[in-house]
Amino acid sequence: MDFSLYVDPDKGLALQWQSRLEINREQTDLHTTILSPFVRSLAYEYFDADLKTWKVEEEPVREPAGTAWRKPARLHLRFERGTLKQEVVLDLPIRRPGASRP
């Protein structure tokens, strides 16, 4: 399955996906599922093994030697509803160098 997360300004946090087993996959549109209408932004946290530091980026980062995206260690989901605001940090289960917590 191929999928991506993104924030739509009008709809909130969305999951866009498509199964690799779909018939006529290249002719079929991606499926979109709204996960939360209250997410206003998404940030990406990366570990820099050279500097031994964590950095939060507002945009995803590409690998230095290619067109692939770097896998963030964590996602920062920023929820908002009226005057209420909350940020939730999601650890992603990937192999990565460095400590699992800063």
N, C-alpha and C positions, 0 to 999 in steps of 0.2 A: 504494500500500500504506500502510495506517495501522499504526503500531506504537508500543509503549512498553516501556521497561525498568523493572523494579522488583525489589526484593529481597524474597523470601518467606522468613520466618524459618526455615522447615522445609526449604525446597528450594534456596535460594541465589538467584543472579541469574537472572532469567527475562525472556524476550522474549515479549511478548504482541502478536499481529499478526492482521491480516485484510486480504485482498486486496480492492481496490475492484472487481475483476472477478468476484467470486464471485456465483453465482446465488443469489437469496434471501438476500442479504447481511444484511438487517435481521433475519432469522429464524435466522441461523447464529451459534453461539457463536464468540467469539474463540479463536484457536489460541494455545497456550502452549508455548514451547520453553525448557527449562532450559539455560542457557549454562554455568554453573559452580556446583557445590554448595558451593564454598568462599568465595563472596562473602558477607560479613556486613552490609555497609552500602554506601551509595552517597551521594556528596555532589556538589554542583553548584557550579561556579566561574563567576562573572560578572565582567565588567569594567565599572566605573563610569566612564563617559566624563567626567562632571563633576568627579569627584575624582581621576581618573586612577589608580585603584587597583583591585586584584583582591580579591574577597571570596568565600570558600567558604561555602556554605549547606548545611545538612543537609536542608532541604526545598526543592523547586522554588519559584521565585518567579514571580508573575503580573506581566504588563505593568501599568504604573501606571494606564492609562486603559482597561482592559477586562478581559475574562475569559480572554484567551489567556495561555499560559505564555511567559515569556521563554526564549529559547534560550541555554543555558549555553555558554560557550566551551570548557569542559573538564568531564569527569566524573572523579570520584575513586572508584575501586573499591577497597574494603578487603577483602582476602582474609584468611582465617584457617583454619588446620588444626592442631589441637592447640595447641602453644606457638608455632608459626610464624605470623608476621603480616607482611603486605606490602601496601603501598598502591601502586596503579598509576594514573597520571594519563593520561587519554585526551583528546587534542585533537580537537575536533569540527570538521569541515570546513564552517564557515559563515562568511559575511561578517560581520565585526564591527569596531568601531572599536578603536583602541589597539594596543599591541604584541602580537605573538603569544606572547611569553614575558615574564614579569614581570622 
